[in-house]
Amino acid sequence: MRLTLDAPLDMHLHLREQEMLDLVAPFSAAQFAGGVVMPNLIQPVDTLARLRDYRAAILRACGGASFHPYMTLFFREYSREELIEARGEIIGLKLYPAGITTQSEAGVSDFDRIGPTVALLEELGIPLLVHGETNGFVMDREREFLRVYQWLAETFPRLRIVMEHITTAEAVTLLDRYDNLAATVTLHHLMITLDDVAGGLLQPDLFCKPIAKTPRDRDALRQAVFGGHPRLIFGSDSAPHPRHKKECCGCAAGVFSAPVTLPMLAQLFEEAERLERLADFVSTNGARFYQITPPQKSVELLRTPWRVPELCGAVRPFLAGQTLRWSLDEGSRGRE
């Protein structure tokens, strides 16, 4: 059996920099026509010059593969002139609460001050992408942040807002209240709960932010995704870390899912008897909400067993050592 996906998109992707960028970018470039690249590098991507340098590095790392990096700027207070100059080169601004996740120390610490910049985004038609967590109790952080999404959606009704990597049933419910809200959903949050992370021996490669939640939350995500919700968008949040950052005290947060994304998604949708809805989740919904036309690129999957490697360089992939039912067709990889 063969499955062809036209212009699949990963709408939330961490590609890191330098040697790590060179290692991980080809995995995404092989499976997707494009990806929304996160700006939380060691030095945040918060100027147009830095963005251009990073985009050039990504394209070099992709080695000539057909892959469009949709670039984002790290949220700060921007002038109208800065945003007008950047508008044609970015897909949005990415807002992180200060210190909430990897390399987000320069994020927002006072939400009372973001209004003027957000108003400019609404005026100029630039989407706002948000890592939606407070600094409260770890299991409640996303739920507590929903009031910020509600304020944004009501105060800026023409602003396109993306709730990144949602993990709770309440976030799915909020999505239905406001037409200007969309949300990305990861592969790993469709599969795991907190019990998989810490129910037995601690599994550092499953530790991520936002942390995996309850079976009820996971089931709500699955029901909405497999049910074809038009404003749920695939975003892997693939976030690689080398072994010494995972197998240590103070384990880094992030799941490296890039090598397995499309094959495992095909397996999940097939198991749910909703394989016909996969294309909307990974292609149509994101392109429609962001109002983009992705590059023409067809990616083909085969229903042929494939064993996930234990390591990809110095990084352990999600589902390492497991055999998946679907595999990427190496002979037709990323045909334009």
C-alpha positions as YAML, in Angstrom:
chain: A
units: angstrom
residues:
- id: 1
  name: MET
  ca: [0.00, 0.00, 0.00]
- id: 2
  name: ARG
  ca: [1.27, 3.47, -0.90]
- id: 3
  name: LEU
  ca: [0.22, 6.82, 0.56]
- id: 4
  name: THR
  ca: [1.04, 10.11, -1.17]
- id: 5
  name: LEU
  ca: [0.97, 13.39, 0.77]
- id: 6
  name: ASP
  ca: [1.06, 16.68, -1.15]
- id: 7
  name: ALA
  ca: [3.10, 19.46, 0.46]
- id: 8
  name: PRO
  ca: [3.12, 18.17, 4.06]
- id: 9
  name: LEU
  ca: [4.14, 20.82, 6.60]
- id: 10
  name: ASP
  ca: [5.65, 20.69, 10.08]
- id: 11
  name: MET
  ca: [4.29, 23.86, 11.64]
- id: 12
  name: HIS
  ca: [6.43, 23.81, 14.82]
- id: 13
  name: LEU
  ca: [10.04, 22.72, 14.48]
- id: 14
  name: HIS
  ca: [13.31, 23.16, 16.37]
- id: 15
  name: LEU
  ca: [16.38, 22.87, 14.16]
- id: 16
  name: ARG
  ca: [18.95, 24.22, 16.64]
- id: 17
  name: GLU
  ca: [22.24, 25.48, 15.19]
- id: 18
  name: GLN
  ca: [25.75, 24.53, 14.07]
- id: 19
  name: GLU
  ca: [26.52, 20.77, 14.27]
- id: 20
  name: MET
  ca: [23.08, 19.91, 15.64]
- id: 21
  name: LEU
  ca: [21.40, 21.80, 12.79]
- id: 22
  name: ASP
  ca: [23.48, 19.87, 10.25]
- id: 23
  name: LEU
  ca: [22.46, 16.58, 11.89]
- id: 24
  name: VAL
  ca: [18.71, 17.10, 12.27]
- id: 25
  name: ALA
  ca: [17.62, 19.32, 9.37]
- id: 26
  name: PRO
  ca: [17.82, 16.56, 6.71]
- id: 27
  name: PHE
  ca: [15.26, 14.45, 8.61]
- id: 28
  name: SER
  ca: [12.65, 17.21, 8.32]
- id: 29
  name: ALA
  ca: [13.65, 18.15, 4.77]
- id: 30
  name: ALA
  ca: [13.12, 14.55, 3.64]
- id: 31
  name: GLN
  ca: [9.52, 14.43, 4.88]
- id: 32
  name: PHE
  ca: [8.13, 17.95, 4.58]
- id: 33
  name: ALA
  ca: [7.74, 20.69, 2.01]
- id: 34
  name: GLY
  ca: [8.36, 23.24, 4.74]
- id: 35
  name: GLY
  ca: [8.42, 23.87, 8.44]
- id: 36
  name: VAL
  ca: [7.85, 26.72, 10.87]
- id: 37
  name: VAL
  ca: [11.24, 27.20, 12.52]
- id: 38
  name: MET
  ca: [11.42, 28.27, 16.15]
- id: 39
  name: PRO
  ca: [13.69, 31.23, 17.06]
- id: 40
  name: ASN
  ca: [14.83, 30.28, 20.59]
- id: 41
  name: LEU
  ca: [18.51, 29.80, 19.84]
- id: 42
  name: ILE
  ca: [21.29, 30.53, 22.33]
- id: 43
  name: GLN
  ca: [21.12, 34.07, 20.97]
- id: 44
  name: PRO
  ca: [17.42, 34.54, 20.13]
- id: 45
  name: VAL
  ca: [16.51, 35.29, 16.53]
- id: 46
  name: ASP
  ca: [15.09, 38.75, 17.17]
- id: 47
  name: THR
  ca: [16.55, 40.83, 14.32]
- id: 48
  name: LEU
  ca: [16.10, 40.55, 10.59]
- id: 49
  name: ALA
  ca: [19.85, 40.20, 10.06]
- id: 50
  name: ARG
  ca: [20.02, 37.27, 12.49]
- id: 51
  name: LEU
  ca: [16.99, 35.70, 10.82]
- id: 52
  name: ARG
  ca: [18.56, 35.90, 7.38]
- id: 53
  name: ASP
  ca: [21.76, 34.30, 8.62]
- id: 54
  name: TYR
  ca: [19.81, 31.49, 10.28]
- id: 55
  name: ARG
  ca: [17.68, 30.83, 7.20]
- id: 56
  name: ALA
  ca: [20.82, 30.57, 5.07]
- id: 57
  name: ALA
  ca: [22.33, 28.09, 7.55]
- id: 58
  name: ILE
  ca: [19.16, 25.98, 7.46]
- id: 59
  name: LEU
  ca: [19.15, 25.84, 3.68]
- id: 60
  name: ARG
  ca: [22.79, 24.77, 3.67]
- id: 61
  name: ALA
  ca: [22.05, 22.06, 6.23]
- id: 62
  name: CYS
  ca: [19.17, 20.72, 4.09]
- id: 63
  name: GLY
  ca: [21.72, 19.86, 1.40]
- id: 64
  name: GLY
  ca: [19.68, 20.91, -1.61]
- id: 65
  name: ALA
  ca: [16.46, 19.16, -0.54]
- id: 66
  name: SER
  ca: [13.22, 20.92, -1.41]
- id: 67
  name: PHE
  ca: [12.32, 22.41, 1.97]
- id: 68
  name: HIS
  ca: [11.03, 25.90, 2.78]
- id: 69
  name: PRO
  ca: [11.94, 27.21, 6.25]
- id: 70
  name: TYR
  ca: [9.12, 29.46, 7.41]
- id: 71
  name: MET
  ca: [10.96, 31.80, 9.74]
- id: 72
  name: THR
  ca: [9.81, 33.35, 13.01]
- id: 73
  name: LEU
  ca: [11.14, 36.20, 15.10]
- id: 74
  name: PHE
  ca: [11.48, 35.92, 18.87]
- id: 75
  name: PHE
  ca: [8.86, 38.15, 20.49]
- id: 76
  name: ARG
  ca: [10.03, 41.47, 21.92]
- id: 77
  name: GLU
  ca: [8.85, 45.05, 21.58]
- id: 78
  name: TYR
  ca: [9.17, 45.83, 17.86]
- id: 79
  name: SER
  ca: [8.63, 49.10, 16.09]
- id: 80
  name: ARG
  ca: [6.23, 49.44, 13.16]
- id: 81
  name: GLU
  ca: [9.20, 49.97, 10.85]
- id: 82
  name: GLU
  ca: [10.90, 46.76, 12.01]
- id: 83
  name: LEU
  ca: [7.77, 44.70, 11.47]
- id: 84
  name: ILE
  ca: [7.01, 46.21, 8.07]
- id: 85
  name: GLU
  ca: [10.55, 45.40, 6.92]
- id: 86
  name: ALA
  ca: [10.35, 41.85, 8.26]
- id: 87
  name: ARG
  ca: [6.77, 41.06, 7.20]
- id: 88
  name: GLY
  ca: [7.69, 39.51, 3.85]
- id: 89
  name: GLU
  ca: [10.32, 37.23, 5.40]
- id: 90
  name: ILE
  ca: [8.52, 35.85, 8.46]
- id: 91
  name: ILE
  ca: [5.49, 33.71, 9.09]
- id: 92
  name: GLY
  ca: [4.95, 35.13, 12.56]
- id: 93
  name: LEU
  ca: [6.34, 36.18, 15.92]
- id: 94
  name: LYS
  ca: [6.91, 33.51, 18.57]
- id: 95
  name: LEU
  ca: [6.08, 34.48, 22.15]
- id: 96
  name: TYR
  ca: [7.65, 32.63, 25.07]
- id: 97
  name: PRO
  ca: [6.95, 33.41, 28.71]
- id: 98
  name: ALA
  ca: [10.34, 34.17, 30.24]
- id: 99
  name: GLY
  ca: [12.23, 31.05, 31.34]
- id: 100
  name: ILE
  ca: [9.38, 28.63, 30.60]
- id: 101
  name: THR
  ca: [11.31, 26.32, 28.26]
- id: 102
  name: THR
  ca: [14.65, 25.85, 26.52]
- id: 103
  name: GLN
  ca: [16.47, 29.15, 25.85]
- id: 104
  name: SER
  ca: [13.47, 31.32, 26.64]
- id: 105
  name: GLU
  ca: [15.08, 33.50, 29.30]
- id: 106
  name: ALA
  ca: [14.65, 36.57, 27.09]
- id: 107
  name: GLY
  ca: [10.90, 35.94, 26.80]
- id: 108
  name: VAL
  ca: [7.97, 37.95, 28.14]
- id: 109
  name: SER
  ca: [7.96, 38.60, 31.87]
- id: 110
  name: ASP
  ca: [5.26, 41.30, 31.91]
- id: 111
  name: PHE
  ca: [2.21, 40.56, 29.77]
- id: 112
  name: ASP
  ca: [0.77, 44.01, 30.53]
- id: 113
  name: ARG
  ca: [3.40, 45.44, 28.16]
- id: 114
  name: ILE
  ca: [2.82, 43.31, 25.06]
- id: 115
  name: GLY
  ca: [-0.31, 45.10, 23.82]
- id: 116
  name: PRO
  ca: [1.31, 47.66, 21.49]
- id: 117
  name: THR
  ca: [3.38, 45.05, 19.65]
- id: 118
  name: VAL
  ca: [0.44, 42.64, 19.40]
- id: 119
  name: ALA
  ca: [-1.72, 45.47, 18.01]
- id: 120
  name: LEU
  ca: [0.87, 46.00, 15.28]
- id: 121
  name: LEU
  ca: [0.77, 42.30, 14.44]
- id: 122
  name: GLU
  ca: [-3.01, 42.47, 14.07]
- id: 123
  name: GLU
  ca: [-2.78, 45.58, 11.90]
- id: 124
  name: LEU
  ca: [-0.06, 44.14, 9.65]
- id: 125
  name: GLY
  ca: [-1.59, 40.64, 9.38]
- id: 126
  name: ILE
  ca: [1.33, 38.87, 11.08]
- id: 127
  name: PRO
  ca: [0.36, 35.78, 13.13]
- id: 128
  name: LEU
  ca: [1.28, 35.41, 16.79]
- id: 129
  name: LEU
  ca: [2.58, 31.99, 17.87]
- id: 130
  name: VAL
  ca: [2.51, 31.35, 21.62]
- id: 131
  name: HIS
  ca: [4.09, 28.86, 23.99]
- id: 132
  name: GLY
  ca: [1.15, 28.92, 26.36]
- id: 133
  name: GLU
  ca: [2.26, 28.06, 29.90]
- id: 134
  name: THR
  ca: [2.43, 29.92, 33.20]
- id: 135
  name: ASN
  ca: [5.03, 29.33, 35.88]
- id: 136
  name: GLY
  ca: [2.50, 27.58, 38.11]
- id: 137
  name: PHE
  ca: [2.25, 23.91, 39.08]
- id: 138
  name: VAL
  ca: [3.56, 21.96, 36.13]
- id: 139
  name: MET
  ca: [0.35, 20.05, 35.38]
- id: 140
  name: ASP
  ca: [-1.74, 23.24, 35.52]
- id: 141
  name: ARG
  ca: [0.46, 25.58, 33.49]
- id: 142
  name: GLU
  ca: [-1.35, 25.26, 30.16]
- id: 143
  name: ARG
  ca: [-4.80, 25.44, 31.75]
- id: 144
  name: GLU
  ca: [-3.82, 28.59, 33.66]
- id: 145
  name: PHE
  ca: [-2.54, 30.21, 30.46]
- id: 146
  name: LEU
  ca: [-5.87, 29.80, 28.67]
- id: 147
  name: ARG
  ca: [-7.06, 33.10, 30.13]
- id: 148
  name: VAL
  ca: [-4.22, 34.83, 28.25]
- id: 149
  name: TYR
  ca: [-5.37, 33.22, 25.00]
- id: 150
  name: GLN
  ca: [-8.91, 34.35, 25.76]
- id: 151
  name: TRP
  ca: [-7.73, 37.93, 26.34]
- id: 152
  name: LEU
  ca: [-5.70, 37.89, 23.11]
- id: 153
  name: ALA
  ca: [-8.55, 36.44, 21.03]
- id: 154
  name: GLU
  ca: [-11.10, 38.93, 22.34]
- id: 155
  name: THR
  ca: [-8.88, 42.03, 22.39]
- id: 156
  name: PHE
  ca: [-7.38, 41.42, 18.94]
- id: 157
  name: PRO
  ca: [-10.18, 39.70, 16.98]
- id: 158
  name: ARG
  ca: [-8.42, 40.05, 13.59]
- id: 159
  name: LEU
  ca: [-5.15, 38.59, 14.87]
- id: 160
  name: ARG
  ca: [-4.37, 35.01, 13.90]
- id: 161
  name: ILE
  ca: [-3.17, 33.29, 17.08]
- id: 162
  name: VAL
  ca: [-1.58, 29.84, 17.24]
- id: 163
  name: MET
  ca: [-1.71, 27.97, 20.54]
- id: 164
  name: GLU
  ca: [1.44, 25.92, 20.21]
- id: 165
  name: HIS
  ca: [1.65, 22.23, 21.14]
- id: 166
  name: ILE
  ca: [-1.60, 22.04, 23.13]
- id: 167
  name: THR
  ca: [-1.92, 19.14, 25.56]
- id: 168
  name: THR
  ca: [-5.22, 19.55, 27.42]
- id: 169
  name: ALA
  ca: [-8.90, 18.90, 26.83]
- id: 170
  name: GLU
  ca: [-9.62, 22.48, 27.96]
- id: 171
  name: ALA
  ca: [-7.42, 23.90, 25.21]
- id: 172
  name: VAL
  ca: [-9.42, 21.98, 22.61]
- id: 173
  name: THR
  ca: [-12.62, 23.42, 24.07]
- id: 174
  name: LEU
  ca: [-11.24, 26.98, 23.95]
- id: 175
  name: LEU
  ca: [-10.33, 26.53, 20.29]
- id: 176
  name: ASP
  ca: [-14.01, 26.23, 19.43]
- id: 177
  name: ARG
  ca: [-14.88, 29.55, 21.10]
- id: 178
  name: TYR
  ca: [-12.77, 31.81, 18.89]
- id: 179
  name: ASP
  ca: [-12.37, 31.65, 15.12]
- id: 180
  name: ASN
  ca: [-9.03, 33.47, 15.26]
- id: 181
  name: LEU
  ca: [-7.44, 30.67, 17.30]
- id: 182
  name: ALA
  ca: [-5.67, 27.64, 15.85]
- id: 183
  name: ALA
  ca: [-3.47, 25.11, 17.59]
- id: 184
  name: THR
  ca: [-0.60, 22.81, 16.79]
- id: 185
  name: VAL
  ca: [-0.57, 19.25, 18.09]
- id: 186
  name: THR
  ca: [2.53, 17.08, 18.32]
- id: 187
  name: LEU
  ca: [2.96, 13.42, 17.50]
- id: 188
  name: HIS
  ca: [4.17, 12.59, 20.99]
- id: 189
  name: HIS
  ca: [1.23, 14.27, 22.72]
- id: 190
  name: LEU
  ca: [-1.10, 12.12, 20.64]
- id: 191
  name: MET
  ca: [0.67, 9.04, 22.03]
- id: 192
  name: ILE
  ca: [2.02, 9.47, 25.55]
- id: 193
  name: THR
  ca: [0.79, 10.52, 28.98]
- id: 194
  name: LEU
  ca: [2.69, 11.47, 32.11]
- id: 195
  name: ASP
  ca: [2.60, 7.81, 33.11]
- id: 196
  name: ASP
  ca: [4.85, 6.99, 30.14]
- id: 197
  name: VAL
  ca: [7.33, 9.62, 31.31]
- id: 198
  name: ALA
  ca: [7.45, 8.94, 35.04]
- id: 199
  name: GLY
  ca: [5.13, 6.05, 35.88]
- id: 200
  name: GLY
  ca: [8.02, 3.60, 36.18]
- id: 201
  name: LEU
  ca: [11.68, 4.30, 35.62]
- id: 202
  name: LEU
  ca: [12.07, 7.89, 34.48]
- id: 203
  name: GLN
  ca: [12.17, 8.18, 30.67]
- id: 204
  name: PRO
  ca: [14.26, 11.30, 29.90]
- id: 205
  name: ASP
  ca: [13.67, 11.07, 26.15]
- id: 206
  name: LEU
  ca: [9.93, 11.55, 26.76]
- id: 207
  name: PHE
  ca: [10.37, 14.56, 29.01]
- id: 208
  name: CYS
  ca: [9.15, 17.67, 27.20]
- id: 209
  name: LYS
  ca: [7.44, 20.98, 27.78]
- id: 210
  name: PRO
  ca: [4.55, 21.22, 28.00]
- id: 211
  name: ILE
  ca: [4.73, 17.97, 29.91]
- id: 212
  name: ALA
  ca: [2.53, 15.07, 28.78]
- id: 213
  name: LYS
  ca: [-0.78, 15.10, 30.62]
- id: 214
  name: THR
  ca: [-3.54, 12.60, 31.50]
- id: 215
  name: PRO
  ca: [-5.25, 9.91, 29.41]
- id: 216
  name: ARG
  ca: [-8.34, 12.16, 29.35]
- id: 217
  name: ASP
  ca: [-6.32, 14.98, 27.81]
- id: 218
  name: ARG
  ca: [-4.65, 12.72, 25.27]
- id: 219
  name: ASP
  ca: [-8.00, 11.23, 24.28]
- id: 220
  name: ALA
  ca: [-9.48, 14.72, 23.77]
- id: 221
  name: LEU
  ca: [-6.60, 15.59, 21.43]
- id: 222
  name: ARG
  ca: [-7.04, 12.35, 19.51]
- id: 223
  name: GLN
  ca: [-10.78, 12.82, 19.17]
- id: 224
  name: ALA
  ca: [-10.38, 16.33, 17.80]
- id: 225
  name: VAL
  ca: [-7.47, 15.49, 15.47]
- id: 226
  name: PHE
  ca: [-8.91, 12.27, 14.08]
- id: 227
  name: GLY
  ca: [-12.30, 13.97, 13.88]
- id: 228
  name: GLY
  ca: [-10.85, 16.45, 11.42]
- id: 229
  name: HIS
  ca: [-10.97, 19.71, 13.37]
- id: 230
  name: PRO
  ca: [-10.10, 22.35, 10.72]
- id: 231
  name: ARG
  ca: [-7.96, 24.49, 13.02]
- id: 232
  name: LEU
  ca: [-5.81, 21.74, 14.46]
- id: 233
  name: ILE
  ca: [-2.45, 21.70, 12.70]
- id: 234
  name: PHE
  ca: [0.45, 19.30, 12.87]
- id: 235
  name: GLY
  ca: [3.55, 20.69, 14.52]
- id: 236
  name: SER
  ca: [6.11, 18.15, 15.68]
- id: 237
  name: ASP
  ca: [7.87, 20.34, 18.27]
- id: 238
  name: SER
  ca: [10.78, 18.04, 17.44]
- id: 239
  name: ALA
  ca: [13.45, 19.24, 19.85]
- id: 240
  name: PRO
  ca: [16.78, 17.40, 19.76]
- id: 241
  name: HIS
  ca: [19.28, 17.27, 22.60]
- id: 242
  name: PRO
  ca: [22.56, 15.32, 22.74]
- id: 243
  name: ARG
  ca: [22.80, 12.38, 25.15]
- id: 244
  name: HIS
  ca: [24.76, 14.33, 27.77]
- id: 245
  name: LYS
  ca: [21.85, 16.81, 28.01]
- id: 246
  name: LYS
  ca: [19.28, 14.03, 28.43]
- id: 247
  name: GLU
  ca: [21.07, 11.48, 30.62]
- id: 248
  name: CYS
  ca: [22.06, 13.87, 33.40]
- id: 249
  name: CYS
  ca: [20.83, 15.79, 36.41]
- id: 250
  name: GLY
  ca: [18.67, 18.62, 35.14]
- id: 251
  name: CYS
  ca: [17.50, 16.73, 32.04]
- id: 252
  name: ALA
  ca: [16.72, 18.99, 29.06]
- id: 253
  name: ALA
  ca: [13.12, 19.09, 27.83]
- id: 254
  name: GLY
  ca: [12.38, 17.94, 24.29]
- id: 255
  name: VAL
  ca: [11.36, 14.95, 22.18]
- id: 256
  name: PHE
  ca: [13.28, 14.37, 18.94]
- id: 257
  name: SER
  ca: [10.53, 13.06, 16.67]
- id: 258
  name: ALA
  ca: [11.72, 14.33, 13.27]
- id: 259
  name: PRO
  ca: [12.92, 10.92, 11.98]
- id: 260
  name: VAL
  ca: [9.56, 9.22, 12.61]
- id: 261
  name: THR
  ca: [6.89, 11.88, 12.16]
- id: 262
  name: LEU
  ca: [5.04, 10.96, 8.97]
- id: 263
  name: PRO
  ca: [5.39, 7.15, 9.26]
- id: 264
  name: MET
  ca: [4.07, 7.18, 12.83]
- id: 265
  name: LEU
  ca: [1.28, 9.63, 12.04]
- id: 266
  name: ALA
  ca: [0.16, 7.37, 9.20]
- id: 267
  name: GLN
  ca: [0.10, 4.45, 11.64]
- id: 268
  name: LEU
  ca: [-1.96, 6.40, 14.19]
- id: 269
  name: PHE
  ca: [-4.50, 7.62, 11.64]
- id: 270
  name: GLU
  ca: [-4.76, 4.12, 10.15]
- id: 271
  name: GLU
  ca: [-5.39, 2.61, 13.60]
- id: 272
  name: ALA
  ca: [-8.13, 5.20, 14.13]
- id: 273
  name: GLU
  ca: [-9.60, 4.33, 10.71]
- id: 274
  name: ARG
  ca: [-9.15, 7.96, 9.67]
- id: 275
  name: LEU
  ca: [-6.25, 7.71, 7.24]
- id: 276
  name: GLU
  ca: [-8.12, 9.91, 4.76]
- id: 277
  name: ARG
  ca: [-7.88, 12.83, 7.22]
- id: 278
  name: LEU
  ca: [-4.10, 12.77, 7.59]
- id: 279
  name: ALA
  ca: [-3.57, 15.12, 4.63]
- id: 280
  name: ASP
  ca: [-5.73, 17.83, 6.19]
- id: 281
  name: PHE
  ca: [-3.83, 17.61, 9.47]
- id: 282
  name: VAL
  ca: [-0.35, 17.76, 7.93]
- id: 283
  name: SER
  ca: [-1.04, 19.90, 4.86]
- id: 284
  name: THR
  ca: [-4.33, 21.71, 4.34]
- id: 285
  name: ASN
  ca: [-5.15, 23.09, 7.79]
- id: 286
  name: GLY
  ca: [-1.82, 24.81, 8.34]
- id: 287
  name: ALA
  ca: [-1.61, 26.31, 4.86]
- id: 288
  name: ARG
  ca: [-5.16, 27.65, 5.15]
- id: 289
  name: PHE
  ca: [-4.78, 29.24, 8.59]
- id: 290
  name: TYR
  ca: [-1.41, 30.80, 7.82]
- id: 291
  name: GLN
  ca: [-2.59, 31.82, 4.33]
- id: 292
  name: ILE
  ca: [0.47, 30.37, 2.59]
- id: 293
  name: THR
  ca: [1.05, 28.40, -0.59]
- id: 294
  name: PRO
  ca: [3.66, 25.73, 0.17]
- id: 295
  name: PRO
  ca: [6.19, 24.55, -2.40]
- id: 296
  name: GLN
  ca: [4.99, 21.76, -4.64]
- id: 297
  name: LYS
  ca: [6.35, 18.55, -3.20]
- id: 298
  name: SER
  ca: [4.93, 15.04, -2.91]
- id: 299
  name: VAL
  ca: [6.09, 12.69, -0.16]
- id: 300
  name: GLU
  ca: [5.28, 9.00, -0.41]
- id: 301
  name: LEU
  ca: [4.93, 6.47, 2.37]
- id: 302
  name: LEU
  ca: [4.89, 2.71, 1.99]
- id: 303
  name: ARG
  ca: [3.14, 0.25, 4.27]
- id: 304
  name: THR
  ca: [6.42, -1.51, 4.81]
- id: 305
  name: PRO
  ca: [7.87, -2.23, 8.28]
- id: 306
  name: TRP
  ca: [10.75, -0.04, 9.36]
- id: 307
  name: ARG
  ca: [12.84, -0.18, 12.52]
- id: 308
  name: VAL
  ca: [13.68, 3.15, 14.13]
- id: 309
  name: PRO
  ca: [17.41, 3.46, 14.86]
- id: 310
  name: GLU
  ca: [18.61, 3.63, 18.46]
- id: 311
  name: LEU
  ca: [20.58, 6.78, 17.76]
- id: 312
  name: CYS
  ca: [20.78, 9.46, 15.11]
- id: 313
  name: GLY
  ca: [24.26, 10.77, 15.68]
- id: 314
  name: ALA
  ca: [24.33, 11.81, 19.33]
- id: 315
  name: VAL
  ca: [20.53, 12.09, 19.61]
- id: 316
  name: ARG
  ca: [18.03, 9.37, 20.47]
- id: 317
  name: PRO
  ca: [14.87, 9.59, 18.35]
- id: 318
  name: PHE
  ca: [11.34, 9.11, 19.59]
- id: 319
  name: LEU
  ca: [10.35, 5.42, 19.42]
- id: 320
  name: ALA
  ca: [14.00, 4.33, 19.17]
- id: 321
  name: GLY
  ca: [14.30, 0.60, 18.48]
- id: 322
  name: GLN
  ca: [10.61, 0.14, 17.70]
- id: 323
  name: THR
  ca: [9.26, -1.19, 14.39]
- id: 324
  name: LEU
  ca: [6.73, 1.02, 12.62]
- id: 325
  name: ARG
  ca: [4.29, -0.25, 10.00]
- id: 326
  name: TRP
  ca: [4.86, 2.66, 7.60]
- id: 327
  name: SER
  ca: [8.11, 3.90, 6.13]
- id: 328
  name: LEU
  ca: [9.28, 6.75, 3.94]
- id: 329
  name: ASP
  ca: [9.70, 5.70, 0.31]
- id: 330
  name: GLU
  ca: [13.41, 6.33, -0.15]
- id: 331
  name: GLY
  ca: [13.11, 5.94, -3.92]
- id: 332
  name: SER
  ca: [10.68, 8.84, -4.27]
- id: 333
  name: ARG
  ca: [11.76, 10.95, -1.31]
- id: 334
  name: GLY
  ca: [10.40, 14.46, -1.60]
- id: 335
  name: ARG
  ca: [9.53, 14.52, -5.31]
- id: 336
  name: GLU
  ca: [8.60, 17.94, -6.65]
...
